[in-house]
């Protein structure tokens, strides 16, 4: 029975991963931020622990709990917890950017570094980061999230090089649109941190609010979270896990276009998509 720690399991990809890997025979510890989110997981027989990635003490407690529960061995870490802060770059305060990076980058990597210490001792491990198509191409009005995923990919790529002589494998999963609570959480952050009445982008924000609150998939090619878990299972179980796993058609498409198109042409396409999105 393999052991795995999964972050961000209250809903969406994390919840789906915890359920499916538990059914597959993995010994799972699923982290959530709120006590009330533990009950649905515990009812399925999945072990949970609280984790707040903006709090170093919480991170250390979660790692201690995990290692004690797994008798000192952890085979895999799935860094899934993250959120997206919408808003034009010029409307993002220093504090808002810091908060985005505290969760998506700093806390995630602090947790990972603690787990690597144990993986080195036991001589093996799998580390999988859930990134995004926005980890290698940028979309307008997602600057904080774009930047955090670009940073995460830089850390993951560097870590992979530094662990080349170990049996610790590092992979990135790069989903496009996935059915989850991501838009609802993003809308809450938008309401909390963006003051559209003071912005030059007020008209765009009006359209953004409609997109973020739309019921059902907001864009074409949206897939269920099981599509991500399928790639996760390969990264966990393959003798030769991939460096990157693309999920959804937009991710495959933009990976190709980024290699082929001149920068200005790619910019034109991304601007056009953003304009269509905010009509």
Phi, psi and omega per residue, in radians:
X1 nan 2.048 3.137
X2 -1.396 2.604 3.140
X3 -1.863 2.467 3.137
X4 -2.580 2.420 3.013
X5 -1.824 2.215 -3.118
X6 -2.121 2.243 3.121
X7 -1.714 2.689 3.066
X8 1.224 0.975 -3.018
X9 -1.828 0.281 3.140
X10 -1.202 -0.527 -3.085
X11 -2.831 -3.136 2.971
X12 1.028 -2.388 -3.037
X13 -1.076 -0.771 -3.108
X14 -1.097 -0.780 3.114
X15 -1.099 -0.782 3.137
X16 -1.091 -0.760 3.135
X17 -1.093 -0.760 3.139
X18 -1.071 -0.779 -3.130
X19 -1.117 -0.887 -3.037
X20 -1.208 -0.663 3.109
X21 -1.240 -0.612 3.045
X22 -1.064 -0.787 3.103
X23 -1.117 -0.507 -3.110
X24 -1.393 -0.121 3.095
X25 1.836 0.064 3.090
X26 -1.284 2.626 2.987
X27 -1.614 1.852 -2.956
X28 -1.860 2.386 2.833
X29 -2.007 2.127 -3.098
X30 -1.873 2.235 3.125
X31 -1.721 2.547 3.062
X32 -2.418 2.847 -3.135
X33 -1.600 -0.463 -3.033
X34 -2.097 2.468 -3.102
X35 -1.009 -0.677 -3.081
X36 -1.148 -0.317 -3.140
X37 -1.458 -0.109 -3.130
X38 -1.339 -0.589 -2.989
X39 -0.991 -0.854 -3.120
X40 -1.045 -0.600 3.129
X41 -1.272 -0.762 -3.139
X42 -1.103 -0.587 3.108
X43 -1.096 -0.415 3.115
X44 -1.593 0.013 -3.132
X45 1.497 0.274 -3.125
X46 -1.671 2.292 3.116
X47 -1.291 2.412 -3.123
X48 -2.198 2.800 2.970
X49 -2.643 2.648 3.125
X50 -1.397 2.471 3.114
X51 -2.609 2.157 3.027
X52 -2.011 1.922 -3.020
X53 -1.232 -0.208 3.082
X54 -1.532 0.052 -3.036
X55 -2.215 1.939 -3.113
X56 -1.048 -0.675 3.139
X57 -1.088 -0.721 3.108
X58 -1.100 -0.708 3.126
X59 -1.084 -0.826 -3.137
X60 -1.105 -0.698 3.114
X61 -1.101 -0.730 -3.134
X62 -1.133 -0.691 3.122
X63 -1.177 -0.749 3.107
X64 -1.051 -0.796 3.108
X65 -1.048 -0.783 -3.105
X66 -1.075 -0.830 -3.101
X67 -1.172 -0.649 3.085
X68 -1.151 -0.740 -3.100
X69 -1.203 -0.582 -3.133
X70 -1.637 0.224 -3.141
X71 0.966 0.704 3.006
X72 1.434 0.184 3.107
X73 -2.306 2.319 3.067
X74 -2.312 2.065 -3.056
X75 -1.414 -0.525 -3.024
X76 -2.668 2.647 3.039
X77 -2.265 2.218 3.040
X78 -1.941 1.819 3.132
X79 -1.418 1.646 -3.064
X80 -1.921 -0.524 -3.018
X81 -1.079 2.276 3.113
X82 -3.030 2.903 2.987
X83 -2.531 2.885 3.132
X84 -2.019 2.196 3.075
X85 -1.677 1.893 3.105
X86 -1.293 2.870 3.038
X87 2.338 2.581 3.049
X88 -1.108 2.536 -3.082
X89 -0.968 -0.701 -3.090
X90 -1.206 -0.217 3.118
X91 -1.743 0.045 -3.116
X92 -1.622 2.033 3.112
X93 -1.283 2.871 3.073
X94 -0.980 -0.756 -3.118
X95 -1.102 -0.734 -3.130
X96 -1.117 -0.748 3.087
X97 -1.113 -0.710 3.111
X98 -1.054 -0.766 -3.128
X99 -1.113 -0.695 3.102
X100 -1.066 -0.768 -3.127
X101 -1.304 -0.538 3.126
X102 -1.020 -0.751 -3.136
X103 -1.411 -0.962 -2.958
X104 -1.297 -0.436 -3.039
X105 -2.139 -1.105 -2.982
X106 -1.127 -0.861 3.133
X107 -1.152 -0.716 3.126
X108 -1.052 -0.762 -3.103
X109 -1.319 -0.564 3.061
X110 -1.066 -0.789 3.083
X111 -1.049 -0.818 -3.112
X112 -1.051 -0.753 -3.120
X113 -1.092 -0.667 3.096
X114 -1.136 -0.696 3.134
X115 -1.203 -0.636 3.120
X116 -1.034 -0.667 3.115
X117 -0.955 -0.792 3.122
X118 -1.215 -0.706 -3.137
X119 -1.097 -0.647 3.077
X120 -1.097 -0.718 -3.122
X121 -1.133 -0.698 -3.090
X122 -1.515 -0.244 3.016
X123 1.538 0.214 3.110
X124 -2.893 2.885 3.060
X125 2.900 2.790 3.051
X126 -2.186 2.258 3.080
X127 -2.105 2.102 -3.125
X128 -2.130 2.170 3.075
X129 -1.725 2.298 2.988
X130 -1.565 1.801 -3.134
X131 -1.701 -2.280 -3.067
X132 -3.002 2.788 2.930
X133 -0.996 -0.479 3.115
X134 -1.400 0.154 2.968
X135 -1.544 -0.117 3.079
X136 -2.424 -0.177 2.894
X137 -2.295 2.657 -3.072
X138 -1.896 2.464 3.022
X139 -2.010 2.505 -3.139
X140 -1.064 2.589 3.088
X141 1.185 0.325 3.047
X142 -2.286 0.495 -2.979
X143 -0.986 -0.752 -3.113
X144 -1.126 -0.787 3.140
X145 -1.196 -0.788 3.063
X146 -0.889 -0.925 -3.056
X147 -1.087 -0.689 -3.120
X148 -1.170 -0.651 3.140
X149 -1.316 -0.633 3.018
X150 -1.027 -0.775 -3.137
X151 -1.111 -0.746 3.137
X152 -1.074 -0.725 3.127
X153 -1.152 -0.632 3.080
X154 -1.099 -0.729 3.107
X155 -1.153 -0.763 -3.115
X156 -1.119 -0.758 3.136
X157 -1.112 -0.721 3.127
X158 -1.174 -0.745 3.140
X159 -1.053 -0.698 3.134
X160 -1.055 -0.699 3.109
X161 -1.159 -0.699 -3.082
X162 -1.289 -0.348 3.140
X163 -1.818 0.283 -3.027
X164 -1.074 -0.498 -3.092
X165 -1.698 0.281 3.083
X166 -2.011 3.092 3.045
X167 -1.758 0.547 3.087
X168 -1.854 2.041 -3.073
X169 -1.783 2.424 -3.128
X170 -2.079 2.217 3.126
X171 -2.291 2.699 3.038
X172 -2.049 2.358 2.968
X173 -1.877 2.295 -3.030
X174 -2.155 1.476 3.141
X175 -1.382 2.681 2.860
X176 -1.621 -2.454 -3.098
X177 -1.183 2.202 -3.129
X178 -2.254 2.442 3.091
X179 -1.131 2.105 -3.100
X180 -2.952 -3.003 3.057
X181 -1.589 0.222 -3.023
X182 -1.019 -0.814 -3.102
X183 -1.164 -0.684 3.123
X184 -1.096 -0.749 3.113
X185 -1.177 -0.648 3.115
X186 -1.143 -0.685 3.132
X187 -1.115 -0.670 3.102
X188 -1.090 -0.726 3.115
X189 -1.198 -0.630 3.078
X190 -1.064 -0.837 -3.138
X191 -1.099 -0.618 -3.079
X192 -1.290 -0.633 -2.891
X193 -2.107 -0.206 -3.108
X194 -1.922 2.236 -3.111
X195 -1.913 1.555 -2.961
X196 -1.167 -0.467 -3.106
X197 -1.177 -0.285 3.125
X198 -1.796 0.090 -2.987
X199 -1.847 2.614 3.013
X200 -1.280 -0.142 -3.065
X201 -1.871 0.423 -3.038
X202 -0.993 -0.742 -3.116
X203 -1.113 -0.699 3.101
X204 -1.152 -0.678 3.135
X205 -1.106 -0.615 3.095
X206 -1.026 -0.762 3.117
X207 -1.232 -0.625 3.122
X208 -1.076 -0.696 3.132
X209 -1.059 -0.672 3.110
X210 -1.142 -0.710 -3.136
X211 -1.179 -0.753 -3.077
X212 -1.218 -0.434 -3.114
X213 -1.788 0.039 -3.137
X214 -1.152 2.401 3.090
X215 -1.370 2.461 3.132
X216 1.361 -3.070 -3.125
X217 -1.021 2.334 -3.115
X218 -1.574 -0.322 -3.092
X219 -2.418 2.778 3.085
X220 -1.146 2.852 3.048
X221 1.203 0.295 3.086
X222 -1.231 2.340 -3.141
X223 -2.041 2.782 3.073
X224 -1.301 2.843 -3.103
X225 -1.089 -0.379 3.099
X226 -1.012 -0.483 3.126
X227 -1.125 -0.612 3.087
X228 -1.273 -0.734 -3.105
X229 -1.100 -0.592 3.084
X230 -1.015 -0.767 3.095
X231 -1.203 -0.659 3.110
X232 -1.029 -0.774 -3.130
X233 -1.064 -0.703 3.092
X234 -1.106 -0.759 3.138
X235 -1.099 -0.525 -3.138
X236 -1.423 -0.596 -2.919
X237 -1.948 -0.278 -3.116
X238 -1.247 2.511 3.036
X239 -1.194 -0.368 3.124
X240 -2.350 1.331 -3.101
X241 -1.118 2.580 -3.128
X242 -1.297 2.729 3.036
X243 -1.241 -0.730 -3.126
X244 -2.335 2.460 3.073
X245 -2.133 2.047 3.084
X246 -1.513 2.460 3.088
X247 -2.337 2.254 -3.106
X248 1.480 2.649 -3.108
X249 -1.027 -0.756 -3.128
X250 -1.009 -0.608 -3.140
X251 -1.159 -0.817 3.089
X252 -1.039 -0.768 -3.090
X253 -1.095 -0.854 -3.077
X254 -1.257 -0.467 3.038
X255 -1.101 -0.701 3.106
X256 -1.232 -0.824 -3.096
X257 -1.098 -0.611 -3.138
X258 -1.152 -0.561 3.108
X259 -1.329 -0.558 -2.972
X260 -1.703 -0.650 -2.985
X261 -1.487 2.529 2.925
X262 -1.050 2.701 -3.070
X263 -0.982 -0.759 -3.098
X264 -1.148 -0.616 3.111
X265 -1.179 -0.733 3.111
X266 -1.136 -0.703 3.069
X267 -1.007 -0.805 -3.132
X268 -1.005 -0.757 -3.122
X269 -1.152 -0.762 -3.122
X270 -1.174 -0.647 3.076
X271 -1.138 -0.746 3.128
X272 -1.066 -0.761 3.120
X273 -1.099 -0.714 -3.138
X274 -1.153 -0.723 3.119
X275 -1.107 -0.759 3.105
X276 -1.101 -0.638 -3.100
X277 -1.180 -0.571 -3.041
X278 -1.833 0.353 3.050
X279 -1.301 nan nan
